[in-house]
Amino acid sequence: MTPTQRILTVAGLAGSVIAGGVIGATLAGPLAATASSSNSPTTIQLTAATASPSAGAGTFKSNENATHESGESATVESQENSGQRPGGGSGTFTPNENATHEQGESAAREAQENAGQRPTVP
């Protein structure tokens, strides 16, 4: 084998290895990402299931989606623009007396509900 043939052979092998690596990474990269995030839907579901927003929790952020906005009254929009939660928690409080819901309630919360108050305890 001449030196020129040897150089071309080595260059061809190196090029093949590099091309194989690029193709492998292109094909296997998304598969590996999918496999590693296969638990993500479970985590997301658990997070959503455990989140329990309350009337006084956190900072209110209005829904500015165009579809949502098209059905909104001027009063509600002005409340949102001023940082208020629409409705402001006004009106008569009606507790959730569903048996499944009641099983998870503390005595303090049930007492607040029975007194007609909006619960402030879990």
C-alpha positions in Angstrom: 0.0 0.0 0.0 1.4 3.4 -1.0 1.5 6.3 1.5 -1.2 8.1 -0.5 -3.5 5.0 -0.3 -2.8 4.7 3.4 -3.7 8.3 4.0 -6.9 8.0 2.0 -7.9 4.8 3.8 -7.3 6.4 7.3 -9.2 9.5 6.2 -12.1 7.4 4.9 -12.3 5.4 8.1 -12.2 8.5 10.2 -14.9 10.1 8.1 -17.1 7.0 8.4 -16.7 7.0 12.2 -17.6 10.7 12.5 -20.6 10.3 10.1 -21.8 7.3 12.1 -21.5 9.3 15.3 -23.5 12.2 13.9 -26.2 9.9 12.5 -26.3 7.9 15.8 -26.7 11.1 17.8 -29.3 12.4 15.5 -31.4 9.2 15.8 -30.7 8.2 19.3 -30.7 11.7 20.9 -34.5 12.2 20.7 -35.1 8.6 21.8 -32.9 9.1 24.8 -34.7 12.4 25.7 -38.0 10.6 25.4 -36.9 7.7 27.5 -35.5 10.0 30.2 -38.6 12.1 30.4 -41.1 9.2 30.4 -41.7 9.9 34.1 -42.5 13.6 33.4 -46.2 13.0 32.8 -46.5 11.3 36.1 -44.7 14.2 37.8 -46.9 16.7 36.1 -50.0 14.9 37.0 -48.9 14.7 40.7 -48.1 18.3 40.7 -51.4 19.3 39.3 -53.2 17.0 41.6 -51.6 18.4 44.7 -51.9 22.0 43.8 -54.8 23.5 45.7 -55.3 27.2 45.0 -57.2 29.2 47.5 -58.8 32.6 47.3 -56.0 34.3 49.2 -53.0 32.3 48.0 -50.4 33.9 45.8 -50.6 36.8 43.4 -53.5 36.9 41.0 -52.5 36.7 37.3 -55.3 37.3 34.9 -55.9 35.1 31.8 -55.1 37.4 28.9 -55.8 34.7 26.2 -57.7 36.3 23.3 -60.4 33.7 23.4 -60.9 34.2 27.1 -60.8 38.0 26.8 -63.5 38.0 24.1 -66.1 36.7 26.5 -65.2 38.9 29.4 -67.2 41.9 30.7 -65.7 45.3 31.1 -66.1 45.0 34.9 -64.2 41.8 35.1 -61.5 43.2 32.8 -61.1 46.3 34.9 -60.8 44.2 38.1 -58.1 42.1 36.4 -56.2 45.2 35.2 -56.2 46.6 38.7 -54.7 43.3 40.0 -57.9 42.1 41.7 -59.3 38.6 41.4 -62.6 39.0 39.5 -65.5 38.6 41.8 -63.2 39.3 44.7 -64.6 36.5 46.7 -67.9 38.4 47.1 -71.2 36.6 47.4 -72.5 33.9 49.6 -70.0 31.1 50.5 -71.2 27.6 49.7 -69.0 24.9 51.1 -68.3 21.7 49.2 -70.2 19.0 51.2 -69.3 16.2 48.9 -68.4 13.1 51.0 -65.1 12.6 49.2 -64.1 16.2 49.8 -65.2 16.0 53.5 -62.9 13.1 54.3 -59.9 15.3 53.7 -61.0 18.3 55.7 -59.7 19.2 59.1 -62.1 20.0 62.0 -61.0 23.6 61.9 -61.9 24.0 58.3 -65.3 22.2 58.8 -66.0 24.6 61.7 -65.3 27.6 59.5 -67.5 26.2 56.7 -70.4 25.5 59.2 -70.1 29.1 60.4 -70.6 30.3 56.8 -67.0 31.6 56.6 -64.6 31.1 53.7 -62.0 28.6 55.0 -58.5 29.8 55.8 -57.2 26.5 57.0 -56.6 23.2 55.1 
